[in-house]
Amino acid sequence: MKVIKTTLAALLAASLIGCAASPTTEMVKDVSITAATCCNSYSEFSWIPMTDDSVDFAIDEYSQVGDFPEGKSYFVGFVIPQNVERMSVDLKSWMKTAGVFAPKVLLLDPQFQPVKMITLDEFEVKPSNIFSLSSYQHRFVMEQSKTPYMVVYSPQEYREGSIQIPHPERLRAEELGLARPMVTDPVIQHQKFGSLEIDLKPINLRSYRASEVTAATAIVASAPVAAAVSTATPAVKTSNITMLPETEAFYNGQIKAAVEKNEMHKALQLVEEAKRAGSSSAETTFVELIKK
């Protein structure tokens, strides 16, 4: 279940948005990315299984950095659980006074080849209300056989932009039929970091023959658990998910590289992250490496 924000907190947030920079305010922002890219191909990305009904996540300095056709971007990658055939995804990017992450979505096929892009102009701008902030929002469907992987990133062209949104007081006045207040609609700057959320609803579940899966995989559709995850260290336990071979190989390679550099803390973090994502070999790989 998602945590319901209180009316008081939401109103306070809305008032803060109302005090955001006006169209004439000069703001200095850094949209450049100097961090090294994590991977040489999409198949090497780390993926968070989409196992809950709602996931709050941040794209920040701890997120992966990818090299996309438009250049570098911080990003987060998600994958449909193996027991889901089709998944409805409602992606929101929250608009705060500090800015908003202007999203672009890349959907990949099982071979990690790009199949579809969802650009910013396809997102709807949802105004704030007593329960939530203004947001970019778009709903789409992912399919296990066609588009099991989703990447959310923001090209530099997006990061350099901004969006002007209606002031909450003006919206309330319009709803109540009152005179328009003397307020300035705030301008929200696009940034390289931001807070986002995905709401998930399985449309079709996949069925298996008993000989094809283990008992653990067969009961993967357990009760949803609310989660707030970082792209670096997912907080959701997913040990009942079978990890894809490509992802398994990626984690084991990263663990090996960390051990070879004597970065044991990083190696242990990777082991725990891999186990949560469904790895069956990460811990064994680590143990064998430190025995050498």
N, C-alpha and C positions, 0 to 999 in steps of 0.2 A: 504494500500500500504506500501511496505517496504521503508525505507529511503535508497536511493542510496548513497553509500560512494563515495567521490570524488577520482579522480585518484591520486591526490597528497597525500591524506591521506592514500590511499591503498599502494602506493609506499613507504611511510614512514614506514607503518606497516611491509611491506615486508622486508625493510632494517633492521628493528629491529629484525625480526625473523632471518635474516642472521647473526646478531650479538649474537644470543643465544649461550648457552654453547656448547662447542665442546665436542666430545666423551671423552676427557681426563679431562674435568673440573669436579671437585668434588663439588657436590651440596648437601646441607643438607636440607631435607624436612621432614615435619611432616605429615604422612598419618594416624595417629591414630585418633580415634574419642572417646572422653570422654563424650560428651553430652548424655543426657538421651533419650531413644527412645520415640517417640510420641504416639505409639499405641501398642495394643496387637495383632492386626490382620489387614489384608489388608483392611477389611471392615471399619476400623476406620480411614483410611487415608483421608486427605483432597484432593479434586480433582478440577482441573481447567478445565472448559468446553472449548473444542476446537472449538471456534466460529469464528475465524478469518482466513485469508488466510496465515498469517505468525505471529509467536510469538517468540520474543527474550526473553530469560529468563536466570537467573543466578542460579546456585546451590552454596550456600554460607552458612555462619554460621547462617543465619536466616532461612534456609530451614529445612524441617522436617527431622528427623532421624528415620530410620526404622531398624528393626532387620530381616535381610534376611538370607537365608540358609548359606551364606558365612560369616555372621557376620554383624556388623553395617555399615551403609552408609547413608550419606546425600542423599536425593532424591527429585524428583518432580513427582506428579501424574496428569495425564490428563484423561479426559473422553469424549467420542464422544457425541455431542448434540443429543437430542432425535429425532430431525427431520432428522438425517443422518443415513442411513443404512450401507454404506460402505465409508471409508475414506482412501485416500492415504496420507501417512505421510512420509515426507523427514526430517530425523533428522540429524542435524549437530552439532558437538562439535568443537569449534574453538581452534586452536593451537596458543598460545601466548608465549611470552618470559617467563612469570610467570608459564607456564605449560598448561596442557590440562586435562579436565575431560574425562577419558576413560570410555565410557558408556557401560552399559549392560541394555537391555530392557526386562521387564517382562510384558507380556500381560495376563490380567485376564478376566474370563468370568463374566456374570451378577451376579453370586454368589460369586465373588471375589476369585475364585479358579484359580491358575496358569494354563495357557493353552500352552503358548509358551515363550521361552526365545531366545533373539537375543544376541549373544555373540560378544565380541570385534573383533574376527577374521572374522566375517561376515561384518564388516564395511570396506568400501573402504577409502584409504587415498587420499584426494583430494589436489593437490598442490596449492599454492597461485597463484593469478593472480592480475591484476591491480585493481580488484574490491573487492577481499576478501582474507582473510588469509587461510592458509592451514587448513584442518579440517578432522576429522573422519566423514564419511557420510554413511547413509544407508536408503534405501526407502522400505517401507512395507505397508501392507494394514490392517486396523482394521475393524471389523464388529460388528454392534450393537448387533446382536444375539449371537455372539460367543466370541468376544474379545473387549468389549466396554471400558475397562480400561487399561491404559498404565502407567507403572512405569519406570522411568529412574534413575539408581543408578550406583555405581561403587564399586565392591568388593575390599577388601584390596589387594588381589593378583594383581589386575589391578593397584591400586594406587601406588604400590611399583615399577612399571615398568616405561618405557620410550620408546620413538620412535625417530628414526633418519629420518629426512626428507631432500629432495634435497634442496640445497641452491638456492634461487631465481635467482641469477646471473648465476648459472650453467644451470638452466632450460632455461633462456633467450638465453644463448649462443648456447644451443642445438637446440632451435627453429630457430635461425638465421644461423645455420651452422658455428658458429665461434669456435675458439679454446677454450678449456675448461679453465675457469679462475682458478687461484690459491685460491680457497676458501674451507672451511671446512663445510661439511653438518652439520647443527645444530641438536642437540639432545634436544627434548622437553620432559620434565619430566611430568609424570602422577601425578595429584594432586587430593585432595579430593574436591576441589572447581573448578568451571569453568564457562565459558559462552557458551550457546548453543542456537540453533534456530530450530524450526520446521516449515516447509512449509506444508500447508494443502490443500487438494483438495477433496471435496466430490465427490464420484463416483456415488452413488445412494442415492437419498433422500427418506425418508419415507413418505407415504401418510396416512391420517387419515380420518375417518368419522367425520362429523361435531359434532356428539353427543359425540365423544370420547375426544375431547380436547377443551380448551377455545380458544377464539379468539386470545389471546396473544400468545399461543403456535403455532397457525396456521401461524402466520407471523414471526416466529422465524428466517427464512432465510433472514435476512436483509443484507444490503450492508456491506462488510467487512470493518473493521476499523483497522488501524495499531496499534500495541501494543508492549510495552516493559514491561514485568511483572516480579515481584519478586515472588518466590514461596510462600512467606508468605502473600503478599497482592496483588492479581491480580488487574491490572489496567483497565481491560476491564469490561464494564458494561454488565451484563448478566441477568438482571432482567426478560427478556422475556423467560428464560429457566426454565423449571420445574425441580426442584431438586429431585433427587432420595430419597426415604424414609430413606435409610440407612445413606446417607450423611446429611439429615435434622436432624436425631437423633444425629449424631455425633456432629454437630455444637451446637445443643441445650444443649448437655451434657457438651461441653467445655465452653459454656457461663455460665451455672449453676455453674460449678466448679470455674470459675473466680470470679463470684459474691460472692460465699460462702467464698472465700479467700479475699474478699474486693479489688480485682484487677479490679477496674471499667474501667480503661483505656484499659486493655486487653480485657475485656468483650465487650466494645464498638467496638474495632477493629474487634473482632470476628463477631459481629452483622453486621458490614459493609461488611466484607468479605463474610459472608453467603448471604447477600442480593444481592451482585454482582454475586454470583454463582447461584442465582435463588431461595433462601429460601423464603418461604411465612410465616414462623412462628418464625424466629429468633428474630425479633424486639418485637413481642408479648411476647415471652418467657422472654426476658430481662425485659420488663415493668412489667410483673407479678412478677418476682423475686424481683425487687427492691420495690415493694409494700408491700412485706411481712415484 
